[in-house]
Amino acid sequence: MFDGYLLQNNGGEWGFVNEEALEDFLYRNLEQLLQIQPLKRQYNVESQRCDILAVGDRQKLLVLELKNAEDRGIVQQLTRYYDALLGEKPFGDRVDYDKPVQLIAIAPSFHRDNFTDKKYHTLDFQFLEFSVIENQDKFYLRLRDVDSDTVSQVKIPYQKPKTDLELPPISITLTKLMKKCEPYQQQKILEIRKKILLFDNRIQEIASANSIKYGNGTAKNSKFCAEFMSYKDEIILFLWIPYKMGESPRIGRARIWTDWQDRALIEGYLSQGVGTEINRAKRNIQRIMDAIDRGGHFFDFYQYIGNCRYSRYLPIKKSVGDQYIKETNRIIKRLRDKKPLLYEEIKILYQDRERCKNELNQKPDYDFDSHDKTLGSLLDLALEKWSDRV
């Protein structure tokens, strides 16, 4: 059941909570706002994704690109869509490709560079500024053509967000899961819970023996966004986010390492359970790091990273050193392939970079930027993608 759209007030100005909500509302109301017929949302063409395709008078194709904030590159983006669509010519039974294609940019405001790009462009562009207007506790989406100053608007069905007083009481299951957590961990878990439950009225808290899930029910077609699961004496967080470190259109249940402050890491994707293979890999890496910390026999170990030969003088047996080189080689490859990495794998690579030396006294340069995340950003991503799927 659709209850309406969540809106947010930023500095006195109302807006949709994200671009996907704006897109969904516009798609549902294209005929009333612009007198055009929708064709397809999120249409993929030549590895590019058009927000909305529509058809106007005399079977004219319209391509709409939406932005929830000002964007200097929107003209170039629409131009790329235009070129790809003319090559493929989709919806040929409804679109007359002998007619000029209209490219429509919709944003809350336009950068001066947008107007310069449009001024010297030969294609047919239309700029529409949108705003959310409040009037006597009712909300309206208003579109204004920046050239003609023509205005159209339509009422937004508004979903009032939950308040703190409306949050369900903390369940016995969650209380038990948090029992052995440190106070700062408990506080963060409750903050995450609050953010999830206040995000959308449809999100429910679903408890089982050792798990708390958050989603829109328990039916076969229900969608989840987050889960707390107990493992021994700790709580593991799972978020439903895109594969390929958050960049794929496909959604998976990702195991998240976090320090329960704001640092986070995507450790892998699992359809269920806590991840037996992940736990085994974490233990193997930890055993090697513990052996180094204990000390003992010192051996020189050599390894090629790229075209450079690096050496390390480590206080471990040769058999453990061979495992160390094997593991770091594997981790470096996963790092460069932008595959998920465990917290222990990142940690051992940080330490390895400090130990490495070569003939030029250089250290290998590992790029951790694609893996280092914040807990807040991953949670926002999970909520945004959940909203798209329900």
C-alpha positions as CSV (number, residue, x, y, z in Angstrom):
1,M,0.0,0.0,0.0
2,F,1.4,3.4,-1.0
3,D,1.2,5.9,1.8
4,G,2.8,9.0,0.1
5,Y,6.2,10.6,-0.3
6,L,8.6,11.6,2.5
7,L,9.7,15.2,2.2
8,Q,12.4,17.1,4.1
9,N,12.9,20.7,5.1
10,N,16.4,22.0,4.6
11,G,17.0,25.6,5.7
12,G,13.3,26.5,5.2
13,E,13.0,24.9,1.8
14,W,11.1,21.7,1.2
15,G,12.3,18.9,-1.0
16,F,12.1,15.2,-1.7
17,V,14.3,13.0,0.5
18,N,16.2,11.8,-2.6
19,E,16.4,11.9,-6.4
20,E,14.7,8.6,-6.7
21,A,11.6,9.8,-4.9
22,L,11.5,12.9,-7.1
23,E,11.8,10.7,-10.2
24,D,9.0,8.4,-9.1
25,F,6.6,11.2,-8.4
26,L,7.4,12.9,-11.8
27,Y,7.0,9.7,-13.7
28,R,3.5,9.1,-12.1
29,N,2.5,12.7,-13.0
30,L,4.0,13.4,-16.4
31,E,0.7,13.7,-18.1
32,Q,-0.8,16.2,-15.6
33,L,2.4,18.3,-15.4
34,L,3.7,18.3,-19.0
35,Q,1.0,16.7,-21.0
36,I,3.3,13.9,-22.2
37,Q,3.0,10.1,-21.9
38,P,5.6,8.1,-20.0
39,L,7.5,5.3,-21.8
40,K,10.2,4.0,-19.4
41,R,12.1,4.8,-16.2
42,Q,15.8,4.1,-15.8
43,Y,16.3,3.0,-19.4
44,N,19.7,1.5,-20.2
45,V,21.3,2.3,-23.5
46,E,25.0,1.8,-24.4
47,S,25.9,1.4,-20.7
48,Q,24.1,4.7,-19.8
49,R,20.9,5.1,-17.9
50,C,18.3,7.6,-18.8
51,D,16.1,8.8,-16.0
52,I,12.8,9.0,-17.9
53,L,11.8,8.5,-21.6
54,A,8.4,9.9,-22.7
55,V,6.5,10.6,-25.9
56,G,4.8,13.9,-26.7
57,D,2.6,15.2,-29.5
58,R,3.1,13.6,-32.9
59,Q,5.1,10.7,-31.4
60,K,8.0,13.0,-30.5
61,L,10.6,11.5,-28.1
62,L,11.4,13.3,-24.9
63,V,14.4,12.5,-22.7
64,L,14.2,13.8,-19.1
65,E,17.1,14.0,-16.7
66,L,16.4,14.9,-13.1
67,K,18.7,16.4,-10.5
68,N,17.9,17.0,-6.8
69,A,20.7,19.6,-6.8
70,E,22.3,22.0,-9.3
71,D,24.5,20.2,-11.8
72,R,27.0,21.8,-14.2
73,G,27.2,18.8,-16.6
74,I,23.5,18.1,-17.3
75,V,23.6,19.4,-20.9
76,Q,26.5,17.1,-21.8
77,Q,24.8,14.2,-20.0
78,L,21.6,14.6,-22.1
79,T,23.7,14.9,-25.2
80,R,25.3,11.5,-24.6
81,Y,21.8,10.0,-24.1
82,Y,20.6,11.6,-27.3
83,D,23.4,10.1,-29.3
84,A,23.0,6.6,-27.8
85,L,19.2,6.7,-28.3
86,L,19.4,7.7,-31.9
87,G,21.8,4.7,-32.5
88,E,19.4,2.2,-30.9
89,K,16.0,3.8,-31.7
90,P,14.0,2.1,-28.9
91,F,10.1,2.1,-28.8
92,G,10.0,2.4,-32.6
93,D,6.3,1.6,-32.5
94,R,5.5,4.6,-30.4
95,V,8.2,7.1,-31.4
96,D,8.7,8.9,-34.7
97,Y,12.5,9.3,-35.1
98,D,12.0,11.7,-38.0
99,K,10.9,14.3,-35.4
100,P,13.5,16.2,-33.4
101,V,14.1,14.8,-30.0
102,Q,13.5,17.1,-27.0
103,L,15.9,17.0,-24.1
104,I,14.5,18.2,-20.8
105,A,16.6,19.0,-17.7
106,I,14.8,19.3,-14.4
107,A,16.6,20.7,-11.4
108,P,16.0,23.1,-8.5
109,S,18.3,25.6,-10.1
110,F,20.7,25.9,-13.0
111,H,24.3,26.9,-13.1
112,R,25.3,29.7,-15.4
113,D,27.4,27.2,-17.3
114,N,24.2,25.3,-18.2
115,F,22.9,28.3,-20.0
116,T,26.2,28.8,-21.8
117,D,26.2,25.2,-23.0
118,K,22.5,25.4,-24.0
119,K,23.0,28.7,-25.9
120,Y,25.6,27.3,-28.3
121,H,24.0,23.9,-28.7
122,T,22.1,22.8,-31.8
123,L,19.8,20.3,-30.0
124,D,16.4,21.1,-28.5
125,F,16.8,21.7,-24.7
126,Q,14.3,22.7,-22.2
127,F,15.2,23.8,-18.6
128,L,12.6,23.3,-15.9
129,E,13.2,24.5,-12.4
130,F,11.3,22.5,-9.7
131,S,10.3,23.5,-6.2
132,V,8.2,22.0,-3.5
133,I,5.6,24.4,-2.2
134,E,3.8,24.2,1.1
135,N,0.3,25.7,1.4
136,Q,-1.9,25.2,4.4
137,D,-0.2,21.8,5.3
138,K,-0.5,20.6,1.7
139,F,2.4,20.2,-0.6
140,Y,2.8,20.8,-4.4
141,L,5.5,20.2,-6.9
142,R,5.9,23.2,-9.1
143,L,7.7,23.2,-12.5
144,R,8.7,26.5,-14.1
145,D,10.1,26.8,-17.6
146,V,13.0,29.2,-17.3
147,D,12.6,30.5,-20.8
148,S,8.8,31.0,-21.1
149,D,8.1,31.3,-17.3
150,T,5.3,28.9,-17.7
151,V,4.3,27.2,-14.5
152,S,2.6,23.9,-13.8
153,Q,2.0,22.2,-10.5
154,V,0.5,19.1,-8.9
155,K,-0.3,18.0,-5.4
156,I,2.1,15.7,-3.6
157,P,0.6,12.9,-1.4
158,Y,2.6,13.5,1.7
159,Q,3.7,10.8,4.2
160,K,4.3,12.3,7.6
161,P,7.5,10.8,9.1
162,K,7.4,9.0,12.4
163,T,8.5,10.9,15.6
164,D,10.6,9.6,18.4
165,L,7.5,9.0,20.5
166,E,6.1,6.7,17.8
167,L,9.1,4.4,17.7
168,P,8.3,0.9,18.8
169,P,9.8,-0.2,22.1
170,I,13.1,-2.0,21.9
171,S,12.4,-5.7,21.6
172,I,13.6,-8.3,24.0
173,T,15.6,-9.9,21.1
174,L,17.6,-6.7,20.4
175,T,18.2,-6.1,24.1
176,K,19.7,-9.6,24.4
177,L,21.8,-9.0,21.3
178,M,23.3,-5.9,22.7
179,K,23.8,-7.3,26.2
180,K,27.6,-8.0,25.7
181,C,28.2,-4.8,23.7
182,E,30.1,-1.9,25.0
183,P,28.0,1.2,25.9
184,Y,29.2,3.2,22.9
185,Q,28.3,0.2,20.6
186,Q,24.8,0.0,22.1
187,Q,24.3,3.7,21.6
188,K,25.3,3.5,17.9
189,I,23.1,0.4,17.3
190,L,20.1,2.3,18.8
191,E,21.0,5.4,16.6
192,I,21.0,3.2,13.5
193,R,17.7,1.6,14.5
194,K,16.1,5.0,15.0
195,K,17.3,6.3,11.6
196,I,15.9,3.2,9.8
197,L,12.5,3.3,11.5
198,L,12.1,7.0,11.1
199,F,13.0,6.8,7.4
200,D,9.7,5.4,6.2
201,N,6.4,4.3,7.8
202,R,6.5,1.0,5.9
203,I,9.7,-0.2,7.5
204,Q,9.1,-2.8,10.2
205,E,11.3,-4.3,12.8
206,I,11.3,-8.1,12.5
207,A,12.8,-10.2,15.2
208,S,13.9,-13.9,15.2
209,A,16.1,-16.0,17.5
210,N,19.5,-14.2,16.8
211,S,18.6,-11.6,14.3
212,I,16.7,-8.3,13.9
213,K,15.8,-7.4,10.3
214,Y,14.3,-4.2,8.9
215,G,12.0,-4.2,5.9
216,N,8.5,-4.0,4.7
217,G,7.3,-7.3,6.0
218,T,8.0,-11.0,5.8
219,A,6.3,-12.0,2.6
220,K,8.3,-13.6,-0.3
221,N,8.4,-10.3,-2.2
222,S,9.3,-8.2,0.9
223,K,12.5,-6.1,0.7
224,F,15.0,-5.6,3.5
225,C,17.5,-2.8,4.1
226,A,19.4,-3.8,7.3
227,E,19.9,-6.5,9.8
228,F,21.7,-7.0,13.1
229,M,22.8,-10.6,13.7
230,S,24.6,-12.1,16.7
231,Y,27.8,-14.0,16.3
232,K,29.5,-15.3,19.5
233,D,29.8,-12.2,21.7
234,E,29.4,-9.6,19.0
235,I,26.8,-8.0,16.7
236,I,27.4,-8.0,13.0
237,L,25.6,-5.5,10.8
238,F,24.3,-6.3,7.3
239,L,23.1,-3.8,4.8
240,W,21.3,-4.4,1.5
241,I,23.4,-2.4,-0.9
242,P,24.6,-2.7,-4.5
243,Y,27.3,-5.2,-5.4
244,K,30.8,-4.1,-6.7
245,M,31.4,-1.9,-3.7
246,G,28.1,-0.1,-4.1
247,E,28.4,0.6,-7.8
248,S,26.3,-2.2,-9.4
249,P,22.6,-2.0,-10.2
250,R,22.1,-5.4,-8.4
251,I,21.5,-5.4,-4.7
252,G,23.0,-7.8,-2.2
253,R,23.2,-8.4,1.5
254,A,26.6,-7.0,2.5
255,R,28.4,-7.8,5.7
256,I,29.7,-4.5,7.2
257,W,32.7,-4.1,9.5
258,T,32.5,-1.0,11.6
259,D,34.2,0.5,14.6
260,W,30.7,1.6,15.7
261,Q,31.7,5.2,15.4
262,D,31.7,6.1,11.7
263,R,34.4,4.1,10.0
264,A,33.0,1.2,7.9
265,L,34.1,-1.4,5.3
266,I,32.1,-3.7,3.0
267,E,33.6,-7.2,3.8
268,G,31.6,-9.3,1.4
269,Y,28.1,-10.2,0.2
270,L,26.1,-13.1,1.7
271,S,22.6,-14.3,0.9
272,Q,22.2,-15.6,4.5
273,G,24.1,-16.4,7.7
274,V,27.1,-14.6,9.1
275,G,29.7,-15.9,6.6
276,T,31.6,-19.0,7.5
277,E,34.3,-18.3,4.8
278,I,34.7,-14.7,5.9
279,N,35.2,-15.8,9.6
280,R,37.7,-18.4,8.5
281,A,39.7,-15.9,6.4
282,K,39.6,-13.4,9.3
283,R,41.0,-16.0,11.7
284,N,43.8,-16.9,9.2
285,I,45.0,-13.3,8.8
286,Q,44.8,-12.7,12.6
287,R,46.9,-15.8,13.3
288,I,49.7,-14.5,11.0
289,M,49.5,-11.0,12.7
290,D,49.6,-12.7,16.1
291,A,52.7,-14.7,15.1
292,I,54.5,-11.5,14.1
293,D,53.5,-9.8,17.4
294,R,54.8,-12.8,19.4
295,G,58.2,-12.7,17.6
296,G,60.8,-15.4,17.4
297,H,63.0,-16.5,14.4
298,F,63.9,-13.7,12.0
299,F,63.8,-14.3,8.3
300,D,64.2,-12.2,5.1
301,F,61.2,-12.6,2.8
302,Y,61.1,-11.3,-0.8
303,Q,58.1,-10.4,-2.9
304,Y,57.5,-8.7,-6.3
305,I,54.8,-6.0,-6.3
306,G,54.5,-4.8,-9.9
307,N,58.0,-4.5,-11.3
308,C,59.6,-3.9,-7.9
309,R,61.2,-6.4,-5.6
310,Y,60.5,-5.8,-1.9
311,S,62.0,-7.4,1.2
312,R,60.8,-7.7,4.8
313,Y,62.7,-8.9,7.9
314,L,60.0,-10.6,10.0
315,P,60.2,-12.5,13.3
316,I,58.4,-15.5,12.1
317,K,59.1,-19.0,10.8
318,K,59.7,-19.5,7.1
319,S,56.4,-21.5,6.8
320,V,54.5,-18.6,8.4
321,G,56.4,-16.1,6.2
322,D,55.4,-18.0,3.1
323,Q,51.7,-17.8,4.2
324,Y,52.3,-14.0,4.8
325,I,53.6,-13.5,1.2
326,K,50.8,-15.6,-0.3
327,E,48.1,-13.8,1.6
328,T,49.4,-10.3,0.9
329,N,49.7,-11.2,-2.8
330,R,46.1,-12.3,-2.8
331,I,44.9,-9.2,-0.9
332,I,46.8,-6.8,-3.2
333,K,45.1,-8.4,-6.2
334,R,41.6,-8.1,-4.6
335,L,42.4,-4.5,-3.8
336,R,43.4,-3.6,-7.3
337,D,40.3,-5.4,-8.7
338,K,38.1,-3.4,-6.2
339,K,36.8,-6.5,-4.6
340,P,35.5,-6.4,-1.0
341,L,38.3,-6.7,1.7
342,L,38.1,-7.8,5.3
343,Y,39.1,-5.4,8.1
344,E,42.0,-7.7,8.9
345,E,43.1,-7.7,5.3
346,I,43.2,-3.9,5.2
347,K,45.1,-3.9,8.5
348,I,47.8,-6.3,7.4
349,L,48.3,-4.3,4.2
350,Y,48.8,-1.1,6.2
351,Q,51.4,-2.8,8.3
352,D,53.0,-4.5,5.2
353,R,53.4,-1.1,3.5
354,E,55.4,0.1,6.5
355,R,57.6,-3.0,6.5
356,C,58.4,-3.1,2.7
357,K,61.7,-1.9,1.5
358,N,63.4,-2.2,-1.9
359,E,66.6,-1.2,-3.5
360,L,65.3,2.4,-4.0
361,N,64.0,2.5,-0.5
362,Q,60.4,2.9,-1.8
363,K,57.2,1.7,-0.2
364,P,54.4,0.2,-2.3
365,D,51.5,2.6,-2.9
366,Y,48.2,0.9,-2.0
367,D,45.0,2.8,-2.9
368,F,42.4,2.2,-0.1
369,D,40.1,5.0,-1.2
370,S,37.6,2.7,-2.9
371,H,37.2,0.6,0.2
372,D,37.3,3.1,3.0
373,K,33.7,4.1,3.7
374,T,31.7,5.8,6.4
375,L,28.9,4.0,8.3
376,G,26.5,6.9,7.7
377,S,27.1,6.9,3.9
378,L,26.5,3.1,3.7
379,L,23.3,3.3,5.7
380,D,22.0,6.2,3.6
381,L,22.8,4.1,0.5
382,A,20.9,1.1,1.9
383,L,17.8,3.2,2.7
384,E,17.9,4.9,-0.7
385,K,18.1,1.6,-2.5
386,W,15.4,0.1,-0.3
387,S,13.1,3.0,-1.2
388,D,13.7,2.3,-4.9
389,R,12.8,-1.4,-4.6
390,V,9.5,-1.1,-2.7
